[in-house]
Amino acid sequence: MRMTNKIMQNNSLYNINNNKILQDKLSTQMSTQKKLTRPSDDPVVAIRALRLRTSVTELKQFYEKNAPDANSWLEVTGKALSTVTEVLTDMGKQVNKGANKDLATEDLEIIVEQMKSLRDEFYATGNVDYAGRYVFTGYRTDTTMSFTEEVENLGAGYPIYEITEQNTLKDFDTVSYTDIGKLAGMNKNNYTETSYDGVKEGEVDNYSIHRMRLAYDDLKATVSTDPANPQTDGVVITIPDGPTTIKPETWSKDEGYARIVDANAAGDNVAVYIPETGEILFSNKAYTELEGKAKGANGTYKEIQITYTKDSWKNGDLRPEHYFACKGKDGTKDENGKEIEIKYNQEYLNKGKSKQVIEYDVGYNQKIQVNTTADEVFNHNLNRDVDDMESALAELKEIEAIKNDMEEVLKGLNENDSKYADVQRKYDAAVKAYDYMRENIHNIFENAITKTQGYLDDTNVAITDNGTRSQRLDLISNRLMDQKTTFQTLQSENEDADIAEVAVQLTSTELTYEAALMATGKIMQTSLMNYI
């Protein structure tokens, strides 16, 4: 093959250009400190780089965002639960004081006021939020756990909730009721009226009555006024596995308790609904029949569904959608003018109740629960216990005033006075009623000791669960940190250029380039014309 100067020149220019390309590549590596500028530089390294970058990005998401967010949620929950523990501990101290029989009514009144204040703080703590999301309300993070003051501005009769509670026989309790006979309303100024002539000690008695206490009081219903035609549309009790449906009579508190006392004396099957206090009372016979229908096989209990309506709410009331299957209306209407009804938790009625767990992805195939739901800590029973104390105290103060009035009148008479025997009889009846009621409120405080400890135990379980999740999250975070460091090291080894080696290669390439220029320059100086 004949080699001409032109061929030599073209080869030289080609090689110089390749040298320049290599020099550019090494210069780029020096400036970027990366091995690759495009996938074609090294496809194997490029593929590995993509995989490692994906892994590092995921680990950064887990370690720098998800895990801290989850930890913050757990910390907010933990602090709220610690506050609840302090509140319940204080409540425990108060009910222990209240169980002292030597306390005067004024002392009990102070204790009940403190219990009401602590109760309000207890439920207010349940409205704590993290970054605008309420931590105890399950999936409904945009809704407070309890109603706020805004509910009182919605207007009369709203919001309306049709609530279905799901209970069993274990939710029944026994309440003491003191029948004060004709003592009600008597005082030192009117005790001589003919309406009080029949007052005697034998008419005063104390009774134990079977009661189902609902989650709320001040409920919506038409109260009976005609004993011959009692209202029965206030509440419906259903045993779905029965099937059994019971529609109790609806009475006011005084008439309702008296109705059950009379029913027990006559052996009648009677159930009474008291909307103002949120109680359903059963006569002995009615309870026995219900027990026979609601007991399952092998000592189990069938579900008892109780449906009622409430349309009167105040600040601090727990929102029913966080606890029960219910239907709600707040007065809003659709484009056709029809009132909108929202259904909540309807799956509960078909045994489909499930816990509303909020989980964070904090690792590869690793999730951690961050929320504690309201029903684990903030149930309705504590509020209803305080209501019972308040109601019992009001009755005690009423009978104490009657007793004190009769005692004052009695001291102003002598035994020979014609009124003395009558006043003594009324005084003895008032003392008997007072003793019964004092014993009743003592029992309420004694039972509250155990109940408050139960609420505290539930809270401690929730604190333990929350703390366990926090500890697990710490372990996961430590592992994520190690994994992130490892993958970043692998990414660096795969992508980063060895600067020392690149510097040496670049220097060598520059020398080669300069030498090539010199050699090519000499070749370019000679041509065929030099020999002509």
C-alpha positions in Angstrom: 0.0 0.0 0.0 1.4 3.3 -1.0 1.5 5.8 2.0 1.3 9.4 1.0 1.8 12.5 3.0 -1.9 13.2 2.8 -2.7 9.9 4.4 -0.2 10.6 7.2 -1.7 14.0 7.8 -5.3 12.6 8.0 -4.2 9.9 10.4 -2.3 12.4 12.5 -5.4 14.7 12.7 -7.6 11.8 13.6 -5.3 10.7 16.4 -4.9 14.2 17.7 -8.7 14.6 17.8 -9.1 11.3 19.7 -6.4 12.6 22.1 -8.3 15.8 22.5 -11.6 13.9 23.2 -9.8 11.9 25.9 -8.4 15.1 27.3 -11.8 16.6 27.4 -13.2 13.5 29.1 -10.6 13.6 31.8 -10.9 17.4 32.2 -14.7 16.9 32.7 -14.1 14.2 35.2 -11.7 16.5 37.1 -14.3 19.3 37.2 -17.3 17.2 38.0 -15.5 14.6 40.1 -17.7 11.9 38.4 -16.7 9.0 36.2 -19.7 9.4 33.9 -21.1 12.3 31.9 -23.5 10.1 29.8 -24.7 6.5 30.1 -22.7 5.5 27.1 -19.4 6.2 28.9 -19.9 3.0 30.9 -23.3 1.3 30.7 -22.6 -1.1 33.6 -21.6 1.7 35.9 -24.6 3.8 34.7 -27.1 1.0 35.5 -25.5 0.4 38.9 -25.6 4.2 39.6 -29.3 4.4 38.8 -30.1 1.6 41.2 -27.9 3.0 44.0 -29.4 6.5 43.5 -32.9 5.1 43.8 -31.9 3.3 47.0 -30.3 6.4 48.5 -33.3 8.5 47.5 -35.7 6.1 49.2 -33.5 5.9 52.3 -33.4 9.7 52.5 -37.2 9.8 52.3 -37.5 7.2 55.1 -34.7 8.7 57.3 -35.0 12.4 56.7 -38.8 12.8 56.3 -41.0 9.8 57.2 -39.2 8.8 60.3 -39.0 12.3 61.8 -42.6 13.0 60.9 -43.7 9.7 62.6 -41.6 10.5 65.6 -43.1 14.0 66.0 -46.6 12.5 65.9 -45.6 9.9 68.5 -44.1 12.7 70.7 -47.2 14.8 70.5 -49.4 11.8 71.4 -47.0 10.8 74.3 -47.1 14.3 75.8 -50.9 14.4 75.6 -51.2 11.0 77.2 -48.8 12.2 80.0 -51.2 15.1 80.6 -54.1 12.7 80.8 -52.2 10.6 83.3 -51.7 13.6 85.5 -55.4 14.6 85.3 -56.5 11.1 86.1 -54.1 10.9 89.0 -55.6 14.1 90.4 -59.1 12.7 89.9 -58.1 9.6 91.8 -57.0 11.8 94.7 -60.3 13.7 94.7 -62.5 10.6 94.6 -60.5 9.1 97.5 -61.3 12.3 99.4 -64.9 12.1 98.4 -65.2 8.5 99.7 -64.7 9.8 103.3 -68.1 9.7 105.0 -67.1 12.4 107.5 -67.1 15.1 104.8 -69.8 17.7 104.9 -71.9 18.5 101.9 -69.9 21.7 101.3 -66.7 19.6 101.1 -68.3 17.2 98.6 -69.4 20.2 96.5 -65.8 21.4 96.3 -64.7 18.0 95.3 -67.4 17.7 92.6 -66.4 21.1 91.2 -62.8 20.0 91.0 -63.9 16.8 89.3 -65.8 18.8 86.7 -62.8 21.0 86.0 -60.5 17.9 85.7 -63.0 16.2 83.4 -63.0 19.2 81.1 -59.3 19.2 81.0 -59.3 15.5 80.3 -61.5 15.8 77.2 -59.8 19.0 76.0 -56.5 17.2 75.9 -58.1 14.8 73.3 -58.3 17.8 70.8 -54.5 18.1 70.6 -53.2 18.2 67.0 -50.0 17.8 65.1 -49.4 20.1 62.1 -53.2 20.7 61.9 -54.1 17.0 62.1 -55.9 15.8 65.3 -54.0 12.8 66.6 -56.8 10.9 68.4 -59.5 10.9 65.7 -58.4 8.1 63.5 -58.8 8.8 59.8 -60.8 12.0 60.5 -57.7 14.0 61.2 -59.5 17.2 60.2 -62.2 16.8 62.8 -61.8 17.5 66.6 -62.4 14.7 69.0 -65.0 16.8 70.9 -67.3 19.6 69.9 -65.9 23.1 70.4 -67.7 26.4 71.1 -68.7 26.7 67.5 -71.3 24.0 67.9 -73.3 26.3 70.1 -73.6 28.8 67.1 -75.2 26.4 64.7 -78.7 27.2 65.9 -81.4 25.3 67.7 -81.7 21.6 66.8 -78.4 21.2 65.0 -76.4 19.2 64.5 -78.8 16.2 64.7 -77.4 12.7 65.2 -79.2 9.4 65.2 -76.8 7.3 67.3 -76.6 3.5 67.6 -74.7 2.3 70.6 -73.5 -1.3 70.6 -73.5 -2.8 74.1 -73.9 -6.0 76.0 -75.3 -7.0 79.4 -71.9 -6.2 80.9 -72.7 -2.6 80.2 -75.6 -2.6 82.7 -75.0 -1.3 86.2 -77.1 -1.0 89.3 -78.1 2.4 90.5 -79.4 3.3 94.0 -82.6 5.4 94.1 -84.0 7.0 97.2 -87.8 7.5 97.2 -88.4 10.5 99.5 -92.2 10.1 99.4 -93.9 13.5 100.0 -90.8 15.3 101.3 -90.0 16.9 98.0 -90.4 20.7 98.1 -91.0 20.9 101.8 -89.3 23.6 103.9 -89.8 25.4 107.2 -92.3 27.8 105.7 -94.7 25.3 104.1 -94.4 22.2 106.2 -97.8 22.8 107.7 -99.6 22.6 104.3 -102.0 19.7 103.9 -100.0 18.3 101.0 -97.3 17.3 103.6 -99.7 15.8 106.1 -98.9 12.3 104.9 -95.1 12.5 105.4 -93.8 9.7 107.4 -90.6 7.8 107.8 -92.0 4.5 106.5 -92.6 6.1 103.1 -88.9 6.7 102.6 -87.0 3.8 101.1 -84.0 3.0 99.0 -84.0 0.8 95.9 -81.5 -0.8 93.6 -82.5 -0.5 89.9 -81.0 -2.0 86.8 -79.7 0.7 84.5 -78.2 1.1 81.1 -76.4 4.4 81.1 -76.1 5.9 77.6 -73.1 7.8 76.3 -75.0 11.2 76.4 -77.6 13.0 78.3 -80.1 15.7 77.3 -81.5 13.5 74.4 -84.3 14.2 72.0 -87.7 12.5 72.8 -91.3 13.2 73.7 -91.7 12.7 77.4 -94.8 10.9 78.7 -97.3 12.8 80.7 -100.3 10.4 80.5 -99.7 7.2 82.6 -102.4 5.5 80.6 -100.7 6.2 77.2 -96.9 6.5 77.7 -94.7 7.6 74.8 -92.5 4.9 73.3 -90.8 6.6 70.4 -87.7 7.9 72.2 -85.3 5.0 71.9 -85.3 1.5 70.3 -83.4 -1.4 71.8 -82.6 -4.3 69.5 -80.8 -7.6 69.9 -80.0 -8.4 66.2 -79.2 -12.1 67.0 -82.5 -12.5 68.7 -84.2 -10.9 67.0 -85.7 -8.8 69.7 -86.9 -5.2 69.7 -87.9 -3.2 72.9 -89.4 0.2 73.0 -89.2 1.6 76.5 -91.6 4.1 77.9 -90.3 7.7 78.0 -90.6 9.6 81.3 -88.9 12.4 83.1 -86.4 11.4 85.8 -88.6 11.5 88.9 -91.6 9.8 87.2 -89.3 7.3 85.5 -87.7 6.0 88.7 -91.0 6.0 90.5 -92.5 4.0 87.6 -89.8 1.3 88.0 -90.3 1.1 91.7 -94.0 0.5 91.2 -93.3 -2.0 88.5 -90.9 -4.0 90.8 -93.5 -4.0 93.5 -96.2 -5.3 91.1 -93.8 -7.7 89.3 -94.4 -6.0 86.0 -92.2 -6.0 82.9 -91.4 -2.3 82.4 -88.5 -0.5 80.7 -88.2 3.3 81.1 -86.2 5.8 79.0 -85.1 9.1 80.6 -83.9 11.5 77.9 -82.7 14.2 80.3 -80.2 11.9 82.0 -79.6 9.5 79.2 -80.6 6.4 81.2 -82.7 3.3 80.4 -84.1 1.7 83.5 -85.4 -1.9 83.7 -87.7 -3.5 86.2 -86.5 -6.7 87.7 -88.8 -8.8 85.5 -87.8 -6.8 82.4 -84.1 -7.2 83.1 -84.5 -11.0 83.7 -86.3 -11.4 80.4 -83.7 -9.3 78.6 -80.9 -11.3 80.2 -82.4 -14.5 78.9 -82.5 -13.1 75.4 -79.1 -11.4 75.4 -77.0 -14.2 76.9 -75.3 -16.4 74.3 -73.9 -19.8 74.5 -71.0 -20.7 76.7 -71.3 -17.6 78.8 -71.0 -15.2 75.9 -73.2 -12.1 75.4 -75.1 -11.0 72.4 -74.9 -7.5 71.1 -77.6 -5.0 72.3 -78.0 -2.1 69.9 -79.6 1.0 71.3 -80.7 3.8 68.9 -81.7 7.3 70.0 -81.4 10.9 68.8 -79.5 13.8 70.2 -79.8 17.4 68.8 -78.6 19.4 71.7 -74.8 19.8 72.0 -72.4 21.9 74.0 -68.7 22.6 74.1 -66.8 19.5 75.2 -69.3 16.9 74.1 -67.5 14.0 72.3 -68.4 13.8 68.7 -70.3 10.5 68.1 -68.8 9.8 64.7 -65.5 8.8 66.4 -67.3 6.2 68.5 -70.6 4.9 67.1 -72.5 4.1 64.0 -74.6 7.2 63.5 -76.3 9.5 61.0 -75.7 13.2 61.1 -77.4 16.4 59.8 -76.1 19.9 60.3 -78.8 21.8 58.4 -77.0 22.0 55.0 -79.0 21.2 51.9 -78.2 20.0 48.4 -79.0 21.7 45.1 -82.6 20.3 45.3 -83.2 21.8 48.8 -83.0 18.4 50.4 -81.3 18.2 53.8 -78.0 16.3 53.5 -77.5 13.3 55.8 -74.0 11.9 56.5 -73.7 8.3 57.6 -70.8 7.3 59.8 -69.4 3.9 60.6 -72.4 2.0 59.2 -70.2 -1.1 58.9 -70.1 -1.3 62.7 -73.7 -2.5 62.6 -72.7 -5.6 60.6 -69.9 -6.5 62.8 -67.5 -4.7 60.5 -65.8 -2.5 63.1 -62.1 -2.0 62.4 -59.5 0.1 64.1 -58.6 3.3 62.2 -54.8 2.8 62.1 -52.5 5.5 60.6 -49.2 4.0 59.6 -46.0 5.5 58.2 -43.6 3.8 55.8 -40.3 4.0 57.6 -38.3 1.4 55.7 -38.4 -1.2 53.1 -41.6 -3.1 53.7 -41.7 -1.6 57.2 -44.6 0.4 58.6 -45.2 1.7 62.0 -48.5 2.8 63.6 -48.3 6.4 64.9 -51.9 7.1 66.2 -53.8 6.2 69.3 -57.6 6.3 68.8 -60.0 8.2 71.0 -61.8 5.1 72.2 -58.6 3.7 73.8 -58.4 6.6 76.3 -61.2 9.1 76.0 -64.4 7.1 76.5 -67.7 8.6 77.6 -67.8 6.8 81.0 -65.7 9.3 82.9 -68.0 12.2 81.9 -71.0 10.2 82.9 -69.4 9.2 86.3 -69.0 12.9 87.0 -72.6 13.5 86.0 -73.7 10.9 88.5 -71.8 12.6 91.2 -73.2 16.0 90.3 -76.8 14.6 90.2 -76.4 12.7 93.5 -74.9 15.8 95.2 -77.8 18.0 94.1 -80.3 15.5 95.6 -78.3 15.3 98.8 -78.3 19.1 99.1 -82.0 19.2 98.5 -82.8 16.7 101.2 -80.2 18.2 103.6 -82.0 21.6 103.3 -85.3 19.9 104.2 -83.7 18.1 107.1 -82.0 21.3 108.4 -85.3 23.2 108.1 -87.2 20.5 110.1 -84.5 20.4 112.7 -84.7 24.2 113.1 -88.5 24.1 113.5 -88.2 21.2 115.9 -85.7 23.1 118.1 -88.3 25.9 118.4 -90.9 23.6 119.8 -91.3 21.7 123.1 -92.6 18.2 123.4 -96.0 19.4 124.7 -96.6 21.5 121.6 -99.4 20.1 119.3 -97.1 20.4 116.3 -94.2 18.6 117.9 -95.1 15.0 116.9 -95.9 16.0 113.3 -92.6 17.9 112.9 -90.7 15.1 114.6 -92.2 12.6 112.1 -91.3 14.8 109.2 -87.8 15.3 110.6 -87.3 11.6 111.1 -88.3 11.0 107.5 -85.9 13.6 106.2 -83.1 12.2 108.3 -83.8 8.7 106.9 -83.8 10.0 103.4 -80.6 12.0 104.0 -78.8 8.9 105.4 -79.8 6.9 102.3 -78.6 9.6 100.0 -75.4 10.2 101.9 -74.7 6.5 101.7 -75.6 6.5 97.9 -73.1 9.3 97.2 -70.5 7.6 99.3 -70.9 4.5 97.2 -70.7 6.5 94.0 -67.3 7.9 95.1 -66.1 4.5 96.3 -67.0 3.0 92.9 -65.3 5.9 91.2 -62.0 5.0 92.8 -62.0 1.7 91.0 -63.3 3.2 87.8 -60.7 6.0 87.8 -58.0 3.5 88.3 -59.4 1.6 85.3 -59.2 4.8 83.2 -55.7 5.3 84.4 -54.8 1.7 83.5 -56.2 2.2 80.0 -54.1 5.3 79.6 -51.0 3.6 80.9 -51.5 0.8 78.3 -51.8 3.5 75.6 -48.6 5.2 76.9 -46.8 1.9 76.8 -48.0 1.1 73.3 -46.9 4.6 72.2 -43.6 4.3 73.9 -43.0 0.9 72.3 -43.6 2.3 68.9 -41.2 5.2 69.6 -38.5 2.7 70.7 -39.1 0.6 67.6 -38.9 3.8 65.5 -35.6 4.7 67.1 -34.2 1.3 66.2 -35.4 1.7 62.6 -34.0 5.2 62.4 -30.6 4.0 63.5 -30.7 1.2 60.9 -31.8 3.6 58.2 -28.9 5.9 59.1 -26.4 3.0 58.7 -28.0 1.9 55.5 -28.0 5.5 54.1 -24.3 5.8 54.9 -23.6 2.4 53.3 -25.5 3.1 50.1 -24.0 6.6 49.8 -20.5 5.0 50.1 -21.4 2.5 47.4 -22.8 5.3 45.3 -19.6 7.3 45.7 -17.4 4.4 44.9 -19.4 3.7 41.8 -19.8 7.2 40.5 -17.0 9.4 41.9 -13.7 9.6 40.0 -10.3 9.0 41.5 -9.0 12.5 41.3 -5.3 11.6 41.7 -5.6 9.0 39.0 -7.5 11.3 36.7 -4.9 14.1 37.3 -2.1 11.7 36.3 -4.0 10.6 33.2 -4.8 14.2 32.2 -1.2 15.2 32.6 -0.1 12.3 30.5 -2.7 13.0 27.9 -1.6 16.6 27.7 2.0 15.6 27.1 0.9 13.1 24.5 -1.2 15.8 22.8 1.7 18.2 22.7 4.1 15.6 21.4 1.5 14.7 18.7 1.3 18.3 17.7 5.0 18.5 17.3 5.3 15.3 15.2 2.4 16.3 13.0 3.9 19.7 12.5 7.0 18.2 11.1 5.1 15.9 8.8 3.0 18.8 7.6 6.1 20.8 6.6 7.2 18.3 3.9 5.3 17.4 0.8 6.0 16.1 -2.8 6.9 19.6 -3.9 10.1 19.4 -1.8 11.4 16.8 -4.3 10.5 18.6 -7.5 
